[in-house]
Amino acid sequence: MAVELEFDKKPALLQSFNDSLIMIRRSSTHIIRNTDQLLGTFFQPIMFLVLFTAVFGGAVGMALPKGVSYIDFLMAGIIVQTVSFGSTTTATAVATDLKRGIVDRFRSLPMSNLAVLNGHVISDLFRNGISTIVMLVAGLFVGFRPNANFIEWLMIAGIIILFTLAFSWLAAIIGVLAKSVEGVQWLTFVLVFPLTFASSAFVPTETMTPVLKAFAENQPITQIIEAVRALLIGTPIGNHGWLAVAWSVGIMAISIPVAAWLFKRKTTA
């Protein structure tokens, strides 16, 4: 009997992978079955795109380089803003699981402690992917004309995926630390709002005050936006490409172990 049990036992890495797949499926199913959340995935990015184009297009367009339309300038900023706010759903999902006690049930099973976090992070990657595709299609209808070739589209996808994962893991930390699901909303807002609006998402940094310009040009959101924008409209990418990757990898390198440690500490207390 002991020999049979030993034979059936899976390697720890494979077991952790299988557990994560189950949690990814669980979280993804919640997205599909949650109609309100699914509709938000489709309509929120379109609303942002149309409103910002209509409100700021005339004023900001005059400050752009010759030959660059505001919709072409805006698209990268709207994509990154949507991904930023969308990634914070991880925090809400983690906090909800902790508050409802579902994690306590998982603890009674022989499953990886990191699987729950993996499930929420990867499912948010799927949701943000849907939002990005919807927004690109909507952009084509309102005048967006990208100049990216196939290789550049792959680079854009890679940068967005890295950034989504980085921000989702950062949001997971907030979800673990928050005292309530309601508290998650203002905590994530305080994190994401200044970074997205004090960036080059909607206006060129040259139009900002010196202090705000210095902050905007040296924070991660701007580097991601400028890298994606350059690849989309065919302008020189400069240092933005490697800085975007460096910021994303750096955030993940810190956030993943911190989120895992905090989650384990909270669920085993």
N, C-alpha and C positions, 0 to 999 in steps of 0.2 A: 504493500500500500504506500509506504514511504517513497519507494522508488517511482511509483506511478505519479505521485504528487510532484516530485522533483522534475519528472519528465514533462509534466503539463505546465510547469511554471515558465512564464515568458521572461525574457531579458527585461531589465528595468527600463531601458531606453525604448524598446518596442512597446512595452506596456504603457509608458507615458505617452507615446505617439498615438496609440489606439484610444486612450482616454481623452486626449485632446480632440481627436476626430469626432468622438461622440459628443463632446461639449460644443464643438463647432456646429455640428448638425442641430443640436438643441437650440443654440442661440440663433442660427439662421432660420429655423422653423418659427421662432418667435417673431422674427422680422416679417416673414410671409403672412403669418396669421394676424399680425397687428396692423389692421387696415389704416389707422390714423398715421402710424409711423411710416408705412409704405407710401401713402399719399404725400406725406411731407418729403420723402426722398425724391419724389418726382417734381412736385410743384414749388418747393422752396427755392431751389436753385434757379428755376425759370423766373420766379418773381423777382429775385435779386438782380438777375441779368437784365430784365426788361426795365425795372425801376431805375437802376443806376445808369443805364444807357440813356433813358429819357431825361433824368434829372441832371446828371453831370456831363452828359455828352457834349453839349454846346460850350459850356464854360471851360472844361478841362481840355477839350479838343484843340483849343488855340495854343495850349502850352506843350503840345506833343511835337515830336520831330516831323518834318514835312513828309507826307506820304503814309503816315501811320494814323489810321482811324481810331476813334476812341473805343469802338467795340473790339478791335484787335488788341488794343492796349489793355482793355478791361478783362478780357476772357481769362487770362492767367490768374489775375487777382481774385476773380469770382470763384474759380475752381479751387484755389488754395483756401479761400475763406470758407467755402462750403465743406471742404474736407476737414478743416480745423474744427468747425462747430460740430460736424458729423462725428468726428472722432471722440468727442466728449460723451457720446452715448455710452461708451464703454464704462465711464464713471458711474452713470446712472444704473446701468445693468448690474455692475458689481455691487453697488450699494443696495440695490433692491434684493439681490440674492442674499446678502448678509442680513438685511433687516427681516426678510421673510423666513429665515432659518433653513433655507434649502441647502446651504453649505453644510449645516450640521448633519443633514441626512447623507450628503456626499461623504462626510468624514467616516461614516460607518461602513463605507465600501472600500475595497482595496484599490484605490485610484490615486493618480498623481495629484499632488497638491496644486501644481501649476496648471492643470488641465482646464479649470474653470476660467482662469484669466485668459488662457490661450483661446478658448471658445469665444469669449466676448470680443477679443481683439481682432481675430480673423473674420468673424461675422461682420464686424464694423468695416473691415476692409472690403468685403463684398458690397455692403450697402453704399459705401462711398464710391466704389467703382460704378455702381448703377447711377448714382447722382452725377458723376462726372460725364458719363456717356450721354445721359439725358440733356445735360447742360450744353455739351458740344453740339448735339443735334439742334437744340433750340437756338444756339448761337448762329448756326448756318442760316436759319430762317430770318434772323434780324441783321444779317450782313457780315457775320464773321467769316473771314477768308484766310485760313492758315496756309503757311508756306512750307510746313514741315514735310520732309520725305519719310520713307519707311523707317530708316535707322533713327531719325530724330523723334518719331512717334514712340519708338521703343524706349528711347532715353527719357522722354516725357513720362511714359508709364512707369519706368523704373524709379524716377525721382518722386512721383506722386505716391507710389506704393511704399517707398522707404519713409517718406514723411508721414503718411497715414499710420504706419506701424509705430513710428516714434511718438506721435501725438497720442495715439490710443494707449500706449503703455504709460505715458505720462498721466493720462486721464485715469488709468487704472489705479494709480497711486492715490489720486484724489478720491476715487470711489471707496477705497479701503479706509482712508483717514476720515472721511466725512461722517458726522454723527447721525445724519439722516439723509433720505433721498432728496428732500427739499433743499438741504444744505449743499448738495452737489451742484445744483443749478447755478447758485450765485458764485460758488467757488470756481467752477469752470468758466463762467462768464468773466470773472475778474482776470483769469489767465488768458483767455482767447481774445476778448474784445480789444484790449490795448495793443496786442501784437498784430492783429489783423488790420485795424483801422490806422494805427501809427506805423504804416508800412507803405510800400509802393503799390499796393493793391489797386487803389482808385485814382491816385494822382501821382505825378512824378515827384520824387523826393526833393528836386531842385526848387519846388514851390513852397517848401516848408521852412519854418524858422530854424535857425542854426542848431539849437538844442534838439528839437524834434527831428531834424534831418540826421543829426549824428546818431540818435537812437534808432531811427528807421533803417538807416543803411548798415547797421551793425547788429541786427537781430535776425533770427533764423527765418522768419516768415518772408522777409524781403528777399533773402537769398534764394529761397525756393521759388518765389514768384518770378524773380528776374531770370532765373535759369529756365523755367518753363516758358516764360514770355519770349525769351530769345530764340528758343527752339521752335516755338509756334509761328513767329512772324519773320524769322530769318535774319535777326540782328546778331551781332557778335555776342557770344555768351561770356567771354572774359573769365574772371575767377568765380563767377556765380555757380558754375556747374560743380566744381569740386567742393566749394563751400557749402552748397546745398546738401551734398552727400555727407560731408564731414559733420555738419550740424545734426542730420538725421541719425547717423550711426552713433555719434556721441551721446545724443539724447537716449537712444535705445540702450547703449552700453551702461548707462547709469540707471535708467528707469526699470529695465527688466529685473535685475537682481534686487533693487529696492522694493518694487511692487511684490515680487515673490516673497521676500523676507517679511514685509509688513502683513501680507495676506496670511502667511503661515503663522506668524505671531498672533494675529487676531483670531484665527480659527482654531488655534490650539490652546488659547488662554483659558 
